[in-house]
Amino acid sequence: MTSDAWFAGGGRLAVELGGRSFDIFCRTAGSGPWLTLLHGFPTSSWDWAKVATRLESRFRLLCFDFLGFGDSDKPRRHRYSIVEQADLTESLWRHLGVDETMLVGHDYGATVAQELLARNLSAPRVTGAVLLNAAVYVRLARPLLTQRALAVPVVGSLFGRAITERMFVRSLASVLGRPLDPAELHEHWNVISRRGGTTRVASRLVRYMAERRLHARRWESALERKDVSLRFVWGMADPRSGAHVADEIRRRIAGADLVSLEGVGHYPQLEAPEAVAAALGA
């Protein structure tokens, strides 16, 4: 499915966060129990397109672009946070009448899922979660050079505005275990360039790396609870959060349900969509 077709299949909803209203791209499709899919940094909900078409016969899918990403608003001077993106997710659930849902989170979205799992103790809504490659244990994080540059005060903002398609494509390709077609990589660039471009606010979005350190104990503990089913679908060839993170998951979580995808890198849903869909119950 092309990105144009993906975005044509959804729309922008007004969501209030912190007393301000933002337009958020949201797409629902399929029938069955709810499945909420949370995308990574710096891409968009279109990451899930290859998997979504395989899941719609069994699930009611909710896919959306986080604030600052894809076809959602990208306020320039906003203080973005994982906590706020979790608030956004819950706002969409309320708007759509989602009482219960499974969560699927990748990369940045997996961190949002960890926050939602931690909250679920007091307000059960998440029935289970599937997490794809992410630095779920922050001490093992291996951020890209571009992410480290974006995190530098002042310099990061200038660097974000200087990012070109070539830089983006090289960075994305460096974390893949299986190459993507150049036309597909180009389309991802077009998507992150929508509505003024995620690169313009990337230095603000990348603060999530510091949040991971700040909330490490709470977010990591959320993975080790026994009251919510949890599955990990892991690209083992990911140089940033691959086999070494999978090893830590197995060490920290006795009997962890971990699906190893050999030869697959950081984006299993792009590189091996059939295997990811099967792991999600397609």
Buried (B, 14 or more C-beta within 10 A) or exposed (E): EEBEEBBEBBEBBEBEBEEEEBBBBBBBBBEEEBBBBBBBBBBBBBBBBBBBBBBBEBBBBBBBBBBBBBBBBBBEEBEBBBBBBBBBBBBBBEEBEBEEBBBBBBBBBBBBBBBBBBBBEEEEBBBBBBBBBBBBBBEBBBBBEBBEBBBEEEEBBEBBEEBEBEBBBEBBEBBBBBEBEEEEBBBBBEBBBBBEBBBBBBBBBBBBBEBBEEBBEEBBEBBEEEEBEBBBBBBBBBBBBBBBBBEBBBEEBEEBEBBBBEEBBBBBBBBBBEBBBBBBBB
